[in-house]
Every structure is written in structure tokens, then in C-alpha cells.
Amino acid sequence: MLGHRGCRLGVAYPEIYEMQVRAILEAALEVKKASGVAPIPEIMHPLVALGLEMKYLR
């Protein structure tokens, strides 16, 4: 398997993760507005191999 795997895609292209997090949070706000119940979204980092990668992504 070649290319970026795990969190390295987000390290190389941080705008992808920014877009995904924004979409998750906007969807949670829409659910709260529609139903009155506030969901608690969980956002996880995929395959972090080095501590520096996690530090960068936070």
C-alpha cells in the first residue's frame, strides 16, 4: 500500500481535517436545532505513530 495512511494525510493536508471537523460540528448543531437534543460528537485521530504527529494534529 502506497501513499499517506493514518494521520499523515492530515499532516500533509491539514485542510482536509479542518473541513471534516467543521462538517461534524455543523451537523451536530443542525441536529440540536431540529430535535432539541444536543448530540456529543466524538472525533478521533486515525493511526498516530509518533508523538510529534499527535502534537501537530492537536
All heavy atoms as TSV, in Angstrom:
chain	resi	resn	atom	element	x	y	z
A	1	MET	N	N	0.852	-1.167	0.000
A	1	MET	CA	C	0.000	0.000	0.000
A	1	MET	C	C	0.897	1.228	0.000
A	1	MET	O	O	1.790	1.355	0.821
A	1	MET	CB	C	-0.894	-0.031	1.231
A	1	MET	CG	C	-1.928	1.013	1.221
A	1	MET	SD	S	-3.374	0.552	2.168
A	1	MET	CE	C	-3.031	1.189	3.750
A	2	LEU	N	N	0.652	2.120	-0.910
A	2	LEU	CA	C	1.458	3.327	-1.033
A	2	LEU	C	C	0.636	4.557	-0.688
A	2	LEU	O	O	-0.589	4.520	-0.658
A	2	LEU	CB	C	1.978	3.452	-2.466
A	2	LEU	CG	C	2.849	2.302	-2.962
A	2	LEU	CD1	C	3.131	2.473	-4.448
A	2	LEU	CD2	C	4.142	2.248	-2.194
A	3	GLY	N	N	1.320	5.647	-0.446
A	3	GLY	CA	C	0.628	6.905	-0.179
A	3	GLY	C	C	0.546	7.213	1.299
A	3	GLY	O	O	1.229	6.617	2.116
A	4	HIS	N	N	-0.300	8.170	1.640
A	4	HIS	CA	C	-0.475	8.603	3.038
A	4	HIS	C	C	-1.469	7.692	3.737
A	4	HIS	O	O	-2.545	7.413	3.230
A	4	HIS	CB	C	-1.001	10.034	3.095
A	4	HIS	CG	C	-0.052	11.051	2.553
A	4	HIS	ND1	N	1.198	11.254	3.076
A	4	HIS	CD2	C	-0.175	11.927	1.536
A	4	HIS	CE1	C	1.801	12.215	2.406
A	4	HIS	NE2	N	0.981	12.637	1.454
A	5	ARG	N	N	-1.102	7.261	4.929
A	5	ARG	CA	C	-2.002	6.445	5.737
A	5	ARG	C	C	-2.144	7.089	7.113
A	5	ARG	O	O	-1.256	7.766	7.590
A	5	ARG	CB	C	-1.454	5.033	5.885
A	5	ARG	CG	C	-1.486	4.256	4.591
A	5	ARG	CD	C	-0.942	2.842	4.772
A	5	ARG	NE	N	0.452	2.773	5.140
A	5	ARG	CZ	C	1.491	3.011	4.346
A	5	ARG	NH1	N	1.273	3.376	3.106
A	5	ARG	NH2	N	2.713	2.914	4.780
A	6	GLY	N	N	-3.269	6.849	7.727
A	6	GLY	CA	C	-3.481	7.344	9.079
A	6	GLY	C	C	-3.483	8.858	9.143
A	6	GLY	O	O	-3.992	9.548	8.269
A	7	CYS	N	N	-2.878	9.369	10.199
A	7	CYS	CA	C	-2.909	10.815	10.430
A	7	CYS	C	C	-1.974	11.575	9.504
A	7	CYS	O	O	-2.036	12.796	9.428
A	7	CYS	CB	C	-2.558	11.115	11.876
A	7	CYS	SG	S	-0.831	10.833	12.271
A	8	ARG	N	N	-1.109	10.886	8.783
A	8	ARG	CA	C	-0.159	11.587	7.917
A	8	ARG	C	C	-0.847	12.317	6.764
A	8	ARG	O	O	-0.319	13.281	6.239
A	8	ARG	CB	C	0.896	10.619	7.408
A	8	ARG	CG	C	1.698	10.124	8.595
A	8	ARG	CD	C	2.939	9.457	8.249
A	8	ARG	NE	N	3.600	9.086	9.505
A	8	ARG	CZ	C	4.476	8.138	9.607
A	8	ARG	NH1	N	4.817	7.459	8.537
A	8	ARG	NH2	N	5.029	7.867	10.759
A	9	LEU	N	N	-2.030	11.877	6.405
A	9	LEU	CA	C	-2.809	12.622	5.414
A	9	LEU	C	C	-3.158	14.004	5.972
A	9	LEU	O	O	-3.054	15.006	5.292
A	9	LEU	CB	C	-4.081	11.860	5.044
A	9	LEU	CG	C	-4.989	12.528	4.024
A	9	LEU	CD1	C	-4.289	12.610	2.677
A	9	LEU	CD2	C	-6.291	11.778	3.907
A	10	GLY	N	N	-3.543	14.045	7.255
A	10	GLY	CA	C	-3.862	15.314	7.901
A	10	GLY	C	C	-2.652	16.187	8.132
A	10	GLY	O	O	-2.760	17.414	8.160
A	11	VAL	N	N	-1.490	15.578	8.301
A	11	VAL	CA	C	-0.259	16.351	8.453
A	11	VAL	C	C	0.107	16.993	7.114
A	11	VAL	O	O	0.493	18.159	7.054
A	11	VAL	CB	C	0.889	15.466	8.977
A	11	VAL	CG1	C	2.215	16.192	8.929
A	11	VAL	CG2	C	0.594	14.989	10.400
A	12	ALA	N	N	-0.035	16.242	6.045
A	12	ALA	CA	C	0.299	16.757	4.712
A	12	ALA	C	C	-0.747	17.748	4.199
A	12	ALA	O	O	-0.409	18.728	3.544
A	12	ALA	CB	C	0.431	15.601	3.726
A	13	TYR	N	N	-2.020	17.479	4.483
A	13	TYR	CA	C	-3.119	18.325	4.003
A	13	TYR	C	C	-4.054	18.658	5.174
A	13	TYR	O	O	-5.147	18.081	5.299
A	13	TYR	CB	C	-3.910	17.617	2.908
A	13	TYR	CG	C	-3.070	17.197	1.732
A	13	TYR	CD1	C	-2.653	15.876	1.583
A	13	TYR	CD2	C	-2.678	18.125	0.768
A	13	TYR	CE1	C	-1.872	15.484	0.500
A	13	TYR	CE2	C	-1.904	17.748	-0.309
A	13	TYR	CZ	C	-1.502	16.427	-0.438
A	13	TYR	OH	O	-0.728	16.054	-1.508
A	14	PRO	N	N	-3.677	19.581	6.044
A	14	PRO	CA	C	-4.500	19.866	7.229
A	14	PRO	C	C	-5.899	20.394	6.903
A	14	PRO	O	O	-6.825	20.245	7.697
A	14	PRO	CB	C	-3.683	20.905	7.994
A	14	PRO	CG	C	-2.698	21.442	7.032
A	14	PRO	CD	C	-2.483	20.396	5.991
A	15	GLU	N	N	-6.071	20.955	5.717
A	15	GLU	CA	C	-7.389	21.484	5.361
A	15	GLU	C	C	-8.440	20.373	5.259
A	15	GLU	O	O	-9.632	20.627	5.437
A	15	GLU	CB	C	-7.329	22.296	4.066
A	15	GLU	CG	C	-6.855	21.537	2.854
A	15	GLU	CD	C	-5.338	21.498	2.667
A	15	GLU	OE1	O	-4.594	21.966	3.538
A	15	GLU	OE2	O	-4.918	20.983	1.621
A	16	ILE	N	N	-8.017	19.146	5.008
A	16	ILE	CA	C	-8.967	18.029	4.952
A	16	ILE	C	C	-9.589	17.806	6.327
A	16	ILE	O	O	-10.806	17.680	6.467
A	16	ILE	CB	C	-8.292	16.744	4.442
A	16	ILE	CG1	C	-7.896	16.909	2.974
A	16	ILE	CG2	C	-9.190	15.526	4.629
A	16	ILE	CD1	C	-7.090	15.762	2.424
A	17	TYR	N	N	-8.740	17.763	7.361
A	17	TYR	CA	C	-9.260	17.550	8.716
A	17	TYR	C	C	-10.069	18.753	9.191
A	17	TYR	O	O	-11.070	18.588	9.881
A	17	TYR	CB	C	-8.128	17.259	9.687
A	17	TYR	CG	C	-7.601	15.843	9.605
A	17	TYR	CD1	C	-6.495	15.477	10.328
A	17	TYR	CD2	C	-8.206	14.890	8.812
A	17	TYR	CE1	C	-5.994	14.178	10.270
A	17	TYR	CE2	C	-7.725	13.600	8.741
A	17	TYR	CZ	C	-6.610	13.249	9.477
A	17	TYR	OH	O	-6.127	11.977	9.424
A	18	GLU	N	N	-9.649	19.960	8.829
A	18	GLU	CA	C	-10.418	21.149	9.205
A	18	GLU	C	C	-11.824	21.074	8.623
A	18	GLU	O	O	-12.807	21.369	9.306
A	18	GLU	CB	C	-9.718	22.408	8.713
A	18	GLU	CG	C	-8.431	22.717	9.435
A	18	GLU	CD	C	-7.663	23.870	8.817
A	18	GLU	OE1	O	-8.223	24.575	7.937
A	18	GLU	OE2	O	-6.500	24.063	9.200
A	19	MET	N	N	-11.924	20.662	7.359
A	19	MET	CA	C	-13.225	20.552	6.702
A	19	MET	C	C	-14.075	19.465	7.366
A	19	MET	O	O	-15.272	19.665	7.590
A	19	MET	CB	C	-13.022	20.231	5.217
A	19	MET	CG	C	-14.283	20.084	4.417
A	19	MET	SD	S	-14.828	18.390	4.076
A	19	MET	CE	C	-13.372	17.514	3.670
A	20	GLN	N	N	-13.471	18.332	7.715
A	20	GLN	CA	C	-14.227	17.240	8.311
A	20	GLN	C	C	-14.733	17.608	9.704
A	20	GLN	O	O	-15.886	17.323	10.045
A	20	GLN	CB	C	-13.376	15.978	8.378
A	20	GLN	CG	C	-13.130	15.363	7.021
A	20	GLN	CD	C	-12.230	14.142	7.086
A	20	GLN	OE1	O	-11.424	13.991	7.995
A	20	GLN	NE2	N	-12.370	13.269	6.108
A	21	VAL	N	N	-13.893	18.256	10.502
A	21	VAL	CA	C	-14.307	18.653	11.853
A	21	VAL	C	C	-15.420	19.688	11.769
A	21	VAL	O	O	-16.408	19.614	12.499
A	21	VAL	CB	C	-13.103	19.181	12.661
A	21	VAL	CG1	C	-13.554	19.832	13.950
A	21	VAL	CG2	C	-12.130	18.046	12.953
A	22	ARG	N	N	-15.278	20.646	10.857
A	22	ARG	CA	C	-16.326	21.657	10.685
A	22	ARG	C	C	-17.656	20.999	10.294
A	22	ARG	O	O	-18.713	21.343	10.829
A	22	ARG	CB	C	-15.915	22.682	9.633
A	22	ARG	CG	C	-16.994	23.737	9.404
A	22	ARG	CD	C	-16.571	24.828	8.441
A	22	ARG	NE	N	-15.569	25.655	9.103
A	22	ARG	CZ	C	-14.340	25.873	8.618
A	22	ARG	NH1	N	-13.980	25.342	7.484
A	22	ARG	NH2	N	-13.495	26.626	9.271
A	23	ALA	N	N	-17.615	20.025	9.387
A	23	ALA	CA	C	-18.833	19.336	8.955
A	23	ALA	C	C	-19.484	18.578	10.113
A	23	ALA	O	O	-20.714	18.602	10.264
A	23	ALA	CB	C	-18.516	18.378	7.808
A	24	ILE	N	N	-18.681	17.924	10.940
A	24	ILE	CA	C	-19.219	17.186	12.092
A	24	ILE	C	C	-19.897	18.141	13.063
A	24	ILE	O	O	-21.011	17.878	13.540
A	24	ILE	CB	C	-18.102	16.389	12.794
A	24	ILE	CG1	C	-17.645	15.234	11.897
A	24	ILE	CG2	C	-18.563	15.864	14.150
A	24	ILE	CD1	C	-16.367	14.564	12.365
A	25	LEU	N	N	-19.235	19.246	13.374
A	25	LEU	CA	C	-19.804	20.198	14.335
A	25	LEU	C	C	-21.050	20.897	13.789
A	25	LEU	O	O	-22.019	21.108	14.523
A	25	LEU	CB	C	-18.745	21.209	14.750
A	25	LEU	CG	C	-17.552	20.614	15.493
A	25	LEU	CD1	C	-16.527	21.684	15.820
A	25	LEU	CD2	C	-17.987	19.880	16.745
A	26	GLU	N	N	-21.045	21.232	12.502
A	26	GLU	CA	C	-22.234	21.850	11.909
A	26	GLU	C	C	-23.406	20.875	11.901
A	26	GLU	O	O	-24.549	21.273	12.147
A	26	GLU	CB	C	-21.932	22.340	10.501
A	26	GLU	CG	C	-21.070	23.584	10.468
A	26	GLU	CD	C	-20.717	24.039	9.066
A	26	GLU	OE1	O	-21.139	23.392	8.073
A	26	GLU	OE2	O	-20.012	25.054	8.947
A	27	ALA	N	N	-23.132	19.595	11.641
A	27	ALA	CA	C	-24.204	18.595	11.669
A	27	ALA	C	C	-24.767	18.440	13.076
A	27	ALA	O	O	-25.987	18.311	13.250
A	27	ALA	CB	C	-23.677	17.259	11.154
A	28	ALA	N	N	-23.896	18.473	14.085
A	28	ALA	CA	C	-24.366	18.376	15.471
A	28	ALA	C	C	-25.260	19.563	15.826
A	28	ALA	O	O	-26.289	19.401	16.501
A	28	ALA	CB	C	-23.179	18.292	16.426
A	29	LEU	N	N	-24.897	20.749	15.357
A	29	LEU	CA	C	-25.729	21.926	15.611
A	29	LEU	C	C	-27.084	21.821	14.911
A	29	LEU	O	O	-28.112	22.225	15.467
A	29	LEU	CB	C	-24.998	23.193	15.160
A	29	LEU	CG	C	-23.819	23.612	16.030
A	29	LEU	CD1	C	-23.076	24.782	15.383
A	29	LEU	CD2	C	-24.276	23.971	17.427
A	30	GLU	N	N	-27.095	21.267	13.699
A	30	GLU	CA	C	-28.364	21.090	12.982
A	30	GLU	C	C	-29.270	20.089	13.700
A	30	GLU	O	O	-30.481	20.284	13.774
A	30	GLU	CB	C	-28.102	20.628	11.558
A	30	GLU	CG	C	-27.575	21.720	10.661
A	30	GLU	CD	C	-27.410	21.270	9.223
A	30	GLU	OE1	O	-28.141	20.341	8.798
A	30	GLU	OE2	O	-26.547	21.832	8.529
A	31	VAL	N	N	-28.691	19.025	14.233
A	31	VAL	CA	C	-29.486	18.034	14.974
A	31	VAL	C	C	-30.078	18.682	16.220
A	31	VAL	O	O	-31.249	18.483	16.539
A	31	VAL	CB	C	-28.621	16.799	15.349
A	31	VAL	CG1	C	-29.334	15.915	16.350
A	31	VAL	CG2	C	-28.257	16.022	14.112
A	32	LYS	N	N	-29.267	19.477	16.922
A	32	LYS	CA	C	-29.769	20.153	18.123
A	32	LYS	C	C	-30.904	21.105	17.774
A	32	LYS	O	O	-31.907	21.177	18.471
A	32	LYS	CB	C	-28.650	20.912	18.812
A	32	LYS	CG	C	-29.108	21.628	20.057
A	32	LYS	CD	C	-27.992	22.390	20.718
A	32	LYS	CE	C	-28.546	23.112	21.940
A	32	LYS	NZ	N	-27.560	23.986	22.530
A	33	LYS	N	N	-30.742	21.814	16.672
A	33	LYS	CA	C	-31.775	22.773	16.249
A	33	LYS	C	C	-33.065	22.061	15.853
A	33	LYS	O	O	-34.164	22.519	16.171
A	33	LYS	CB	C	-31.237	23.571	15.064
A	33	LYS	CG	C	-32.045	24.753	14.667
A	33	LYS	CD	C	-31.184	25.585	13.755
A	33	LYS	CE	C	-31.854	26.171	12.599
A	33	LYS	NZ	N	-31.012	26.904	11.698
A	34	ALA	N	N	-32.940	20.919	15.187
A	34	ALA	CA	C	-34.113	20.197	14.700
A	34	ALA	C	C	-34.824	19.418	15.802
A	34	ALA	O	O	-36.051	19.355	15.827
A	34	ALA	CB	C	-33.719	19.250	13.576
A	35	SER	N	N	-34.066	18.821	16.720
A	35	SER	CA	C	-34.690	17.935	17.707
A	35	SER	C	C	-34.660	18.476	19.130
A	35	SER	O	O	-35.364	17.965	19.992
A	35	SER	CB	C	-34.000	16.569	17.692
A	35	SER	OG	O	-32.682	16.685	18.203
A	36	GLY	N	N	-33.811	19.454	19.368
A	36	GLY	CA	C	-33.696	19.987	20.724
A	36	GLY	C	C	-32.734	19.190	21.593
A	36	GLY	O	O	-32.429	19.589	22.702
A	37	VAL	N	N	-32.265	18.070	21.093
A	37	VAL	CA	C	-31.316	17.231	21.836
A	37	VAL	C	C	-29.925	17.494	21.284
A	37	VAL	O	O	-29.687	17.385	20.087
A	37	VAL	CB	C	-31.663	15.729	21.686
A	37	VAL	CG1	C	-30.647	14.872	22.403
A	37	VAL	CG2	C	-33.065	15.467	22.198
A	38	ALA	N	N	-28.990	17.833	22.180
A	38	ALA	CA	C	-27.633	18.146	21.744
A	38	ALA	C	C	-26.784	16.868	21.719
A	38	ALA	O	O	-26.504	16.292	22.759
A	38	ALA	CB	C	-26.999	19.160	22.686
A	39	PRO	N	N	-26.385	16.417	20.531
A	39	PRO	CA	C	-25.509	15.250	20.459
A	39	PRO	C	C	-24.094	15.608	20.921
A	39	PRO	O	O	-23.702	16.777	20.911
A	39	PRO	CB	C	-25.511	14.895	18.968
A	39	PRO	CG	C	-25.798	16.173	18.276
A	39	PRO	CD	C	-26.691	16.945	19.211
A	40	ILE	N	N	-23.354	14.603	21.343
A	40	ILE	CA	C	-21.968	14.802	21.757
A	40	ILE	C	C	-21.082	14.118	20.724
A	40	ILE	O	O	-20.876	12.900	20.765
A	40	ILE	CB	C	-21.719	14.218	23.158
A	40	ILE	CG1	C	-22.653	14.883	24.165
A	40	ILE	CG2	C	-20.257	14.406	23.551
A	40	ILE	CD1	C	-22.628	14.266	25.533
A	41	PRO	N	N	-20.554	14.880	19.766
A	41	PRO	CA	C	-19.729	14.266	18.728
A	41	PRO	C	C	-18.378	13.813	19.291
A	41	PRO	O	O	-17.832	14.445	20.195
A	41	PRO	CB	C	-19.546	15.364	17.691
A	41	PRO	CG	C	-19.882	16.630	18.373
A	41	PRO	CD	C	-20.746	16.299	19.540
A	42	GLU	N	N	-17.882	12.701	18.776
A	42	GLU	CA	C	-16.563	12.196	19.153
A	42	GLU	C	C	-15.684	12.223	17.911
A	42	GLU	O	O	-16.041	11.671	16.878
A	42	GLU	CB	C	-16.666	10.771	19.682
A	42	GLU	CG	C	-17.435	10.674	20.981
A	42	GLU	CD	C	-17.477	9.262	21.529
A	42	GLU	OE1	O	-16.732	8.401	21.014
A	42	GLU	OE2	O	-18.250	9.026	22.453
A	43	ILE	N	N	-14.547	12.869	18.023
A	43	ILE	CA	C	-13.619	12.981	16.908
A	43	ILE	C	C	-12.321	12.297	17.314
A	43	ILE	O	O	-11.717	12.650	18.327
A	43	ILE	CB	C	-13.367	14.455	16.535
A	43	ILE	CG1	C	-14.692	15.102	16.138
A	43	ILE	CG2	C	-12.331	14.563	15.429
A	43	ILE	CD1	C	-14.634	16.585	15.945
A	44	MET	N	N	-11.913	11.304	16.531
A	44	MET	CA	C	-10.719	10.532	16.861
A	44	MET	C	C	-9.666	10.705	15.769
A	44	MET	O	O	-9.998	10.897	14.610
A	44	MET	CB	C	-11.071	9.052	17.012
A	44	MET	CG	C	-12.135	8.804	18.055
A	44	MET	SD	S	-12.503	7.074	18.396
A	44	MET	CE	C	-12.695	6.367	16.817
A	45	HIS	N	N	-8.407	10.623	16.170
A	45	HIS	CA	C	-7.296	10.668	15.223
A	45	HIS	C	C	-7.006	9.257	14.725
A	45	HIS	O	O	-6.911	8.332	15.525
A	45	HIS	CB	C	-6.023	11.199	15.882
A	45	HIS	CG	C	-6.107	12.611	16.302
A	45	HIS	ND1	N	-6.169	13.644	15.406
A	45	HIS	CD2	C	-6.138	13.178	17.523
A	45	HIS	CE1	C	-6.226	14.783	16.064
A	45	HIS	NE2	N	-6.211	14.531	17.349
A	46	PRO	N	N	-6.832	9.069	13.424
A	46	PRO	CA	C	-6.502	7.742	12.915
A	46	PRO	C	C	-5.012	7.454	12.954
A	46	PRO	O	O	-4.193	8.319	12.629
A	46	PRO	CB	C	-6.996	7.782	11.467
A	46	PRO	CG	C	-6.839	9.207	11.080
A	46	PRO	CD	C	-7.102	10.000	12.338
A	47	LEU	N	N	-4.620	6.287	13.386
A	47	LEU	CA	C	-3.254	5.773	13.287
A	47	LEU	C	C	-2.151	6.794	13.528
A	47	LEU	O	O	-1.468	7.220	12.613
A	47	LEU	CB	C	-3.036	5.153	11.904
A	47	LEU	CG	C	-3.650	3.784	11.703
A	47	LEU	CD1	C	-3.549	3.399	10.242
A	47	LEU	CD2	C	-2.980	2.756	12.557
A	48	VAL	N	N	-1.955	7.169	14.757
A	48	VAL	CA	C	-0.867	8.075	15.116
A	48	VAL	C	C	0.325	7.224	15.525
A	48	VAL	O	O	0.238	6.403	16.428
A	48	VAL	CB	C	-1.278	9.019	16.260
A	48	VAL	CG1	C	-0.117	9.878	16.705
A	48	VAL	CG2	C	-2.448	9.884	15.836
A	49	ALA	N	N	1.466	7.400	14.841
A	49	ALA	CA	C	2.653	6.587	15.121
A	49	ALA	C	C	3.661	7.320	16.006
A	49	ALA	O	O	4.361	6.697	16.787
A	49	ALA	CB	C	3.323	6.172	13.816
A	50	LEU	N	N	3.734	8.623	15.879
A	50	LEU	CA	C	4.724	9.411	16.611
A	50	LEU	C	C	4.044	10.466	17.465
A	50	LEU	O	O	3.004	11.009	17.089
A	50	LEU	CB	C	5.679	10.105	15.632
A	50	LEU	CG	C	6.419	9.214	14.649
A	50	LEU	CD1	C	7.165	10.061	13.619
A	50	LEU	CD2	C	7.384	8.313	15.386
A	51	GLY	N	N	4.644	10.764	18.602
A	51	GLY	CA	C	4.104	11.806	19.468
A	51	GLY	C	C	4.058	13.161	18.788
A	51	GLY	O	O	3.155	13.961	19.034
A	52	LEU	N	N	5.035	13.419	17.919
A	52	LEU	CA	C	5.045	14.696	17.193
A	52	LEU	C	C	3.838	14.846	16.281
A	52	LEU	O	O	3.312	15.941	16.087
A	52	LEU	CB	C	6.330	14.824	16.381
A	52	LEU	CG	C	7.608	15.042	17.191
A	52	LEU	CD1	C	8.823	15.022	16.280
A	52	LEU	CD2	C	7.536	16.342	17.963
A	53	GLU	N	N	3.382	13.729	15.710
A	53	GLU	CA	C	2.192	13.778	14.841
A	53	GLU	C	C	0.965	14.185	15.659
A	53	GLU	O	O	0.182	15.036	15.227
A	53	GLU	CB	C	1.957	12.424	14.196
A	53	GLU	CG	C	2.996	12.042	13.202
A	53	GLU	CD	C	2.872	10.614	12.700
A	53	GLU	OE1	O	2.234	9.776	13.389
A	53	GLU	OE2	O	3.417	10.335	11.634
A	54	MET	N	N	0.816	13.608	16.832
A	54	MET	CA	C	-0.324	13.939	17.684
A	54	MET	C	C	-0.257	15.391	18.131
A	54	MET	O	O	-1.265	16.109	18.129
A	54	MET	CB	C	-0.372	13.015	18.891
A	54	MET	CG	C	-1.560	13.241	19.768
A	54	MET	SD	S	-3.087	13.025	18.855
A	54	MET	CE	C	-3.853	11.794	19.828
A	55	LYS	N	N	0.936	15.848	18.490
A	55	LYS	CA	C	1.114	17.238	18.901
A	55	LYS	C	C	0.718	18.178	17.763
A	55	LYS	O	O	0.041	19.180	17.987
A	55	LYS	CB	C	2.564	17.460	19.312
A	55	LYS	CG	C	2.846	18.833	19.850
A	55	LYS	CD	C	4.304	18.945	20.284
A	55	LYS	CE	C	4.600	20.358	20.761
A	55	LYS	NZ	N	6.003	20.508	21.143
A	56	TYR	N	N	1.137	17.857	16.560
A	56	TYR	CA	C	0.829	18.688	15.399
A	56	TYR	C	C	-0.687	18.722	15.134
A	56	TYR	O	O	-1.258	19.768	14.857
A	56	TYR	CB	C	1.569	18.181	14.165
A	56	TYR	CG	C	1.273	18.971	12.917
A	56	TYR	CD1	C	1.879	20.205	12.698
A	56	TYR	CD2	C	0.365	18.511	11.980
A	56	TYR	CE1	C	1.598	20.945	11.568
A	56	TYR	CE2	C	0.084	19.241	10.830
A	56	TYR	CZ	C	0.702	20.452	10.638
A	56	TYR	OH	O	0.412	21.189	9.519
A	57	LEU	N	N	-1.332	17.563	15.228
A	57	LEU	CA	C	-2.757	17.487	14.903
A	57	LEU	C	C	-3.635	18.163	15.949
A	57	LEU	O	O	-4.703	18.658	15.634
A	57	LEU	CB	C	-3.184	16.030	14.740
A	57	LEU	CG	C	-2.596	15.338	13.517
A	57	LEU	CD1	C	-2.940	13.858	13.534
A	57	LEU	CD2	C	-3.067	15.987	12.240
A	58	ARG	N	N	-3.203	18.173	17.188
A	58	ARG	CA	C	-3.997	18.847	18.226
A	58	ARG	C	C	-4.015	20.316	17.971
A	58	ARG	O	O	-4.940	21.002	18.128
A	58	ARG	CB	C	-3.417	18.569	19.599
A	58	ARG	CG	C	-3.807	17.224	20.091
A	58	ARG	CD	C	-3.412	17.057	21.515
A	58	ARG	NE	N	-3.834	15.729	21.940
A	58	ARG	CZ	C	-3.388	15.134	23.001
A	58	ARG	NH1	N	-2.519	15.721	23.767
A	58	ARG	NH2	N	-3.809	13.940	23.323
